[in-house]
Amino acid sequence: MGLLVDGKWQDRWYDTKNSGGKFVRAQSQWRDWITHDGKPAEGRSRGFKAEPGRYHLYISLACPWAHRTLIFRTLKRLEGIISVSVVHHFMGADGWTFLAEDGATGDTLYGLDFLHQIYTKADPAYSGRVTVPVLWDKKEQTIVSNESSEIIRMLNSAFDEWGDASFDFYPEALRGEIDAINGLVYPAVNNGVYRAGFATTQAAYEEAFGALFSALDTLEHRLSRQRYLVGDRITEADWRLFTTLVRFDPVYVGHFKCNLRRIADYSNLSNYLRDLYSVPGVAGTVNLRHIKAHYYGSHDTINPTRIVPVGPTLDYGAPHDRARFGRAAA
Ligand SMILES: N[C@@H](CCC(=O)N[C@@H](CS)C(=O)NCC(=O)O)C(=O)O
């Protein structure tokens, strides 16, 4: 685990000294947009035009943020339009690597060894964290974006000429509600599990823990009345929650000490999780081996023995009861 300083790799764990033991996630630094016409998005100076075959995703199958982008690529039928490299699940002193073992593909574009070399290829003087996902432009040989919440919005619409335009996970009329749900789910749940797990003081952990379970209780109640987070159709808000839920019982309960309740103990959330898992194409994006091996193996301040627990028994493919709300709408 480390970061780049003026283009030089340094092996360093997250610094929580100046934040009272709280884990504070750094802002993603690459924030350009792919658009239909290639004009720069508002407030940006670089433009990237949507074109088949031009872009590439660097992802980890373990990472919930990268997982969002893989789900959108799959559901929008962009497999033939946007290529992918999968990093190795172990993130050690070199950060994410392209060791092509155990389901990782290696760097299928340039044959590099480490993900940080992709960042310095784009900017030799880059300073900051080296995270997945990365949306890469093969033509300009640079990073378009390393912010998953924005990459999924691009995938949702910019490539509709070639992908499946019938799915719109961020429809105009629902944007306000989707943004409001994301505003609850991101800090308390998606990032909340990390804030609990990476806290280095009891107080910081308990604060994150309380907010996490209070948000899960709210979501459980919401899902007792409707099939999806924003009514009767699947939206971006559901996929953003899904990638945390799917990791919760196998990893966050134990490794990040989020153990007040399991998702399995929440009737609506667990059925909802299986409902989303049953959407064609989604199960193929979930790799529990990479998920468990990454977290338990890579965070040696939390799990120095790197032993990966054998349990729990999980069956996300089991039937769910969500059809009681009516048919699934795209
Ligand atoms: N805000 C980013 C966060 C991405 C992120 O933190 N990814 C993690 C993996 S789950 C990572 O690569 N961490 C490496 C590090 O922080 O050094 C996004 O949503 O795209």
The ligand as a Gaussian input file, in Angstrom:
#p B3LYP/6-31G(d) Opt

LIG

0 1
 N      -13.140000       7.505000      -5.081000
 C      -12.551000       6.397000      -5.726000
 C      -12.054000       5.393000      -4.705000
 C      -11.355000       4.229000      -5.311000
 C      -10.545000       3.432000      -4.269000
 O      -10.293000       3.905000      -3.162000
 N      -10.128000       2.216000      -4.626000
 C       -9.325000       1.411000      -3.715000
 C       -9.604000      -0.065000      -3.863000
 S      -11.136000      -0.570000      -3.208000
 C       -7.865000       1.571000      -4.032000
 O       -7.467000       1.419000      -5.163000
 N       -7.065000       1.872000      -3.000000
 C       -5.643000       1.997000      -3.113000
 C       -5.116000       3.084000      -2.224000
 O       -5.901000       3.812000      -1.593000
 O       -3.906000       3.220000      -2.173000
 C      -13.592000       5.812000      -6.652000
 O      -14.749000       5.660000      -6.235000
 O      -13.271000       5.540000      -7.796000

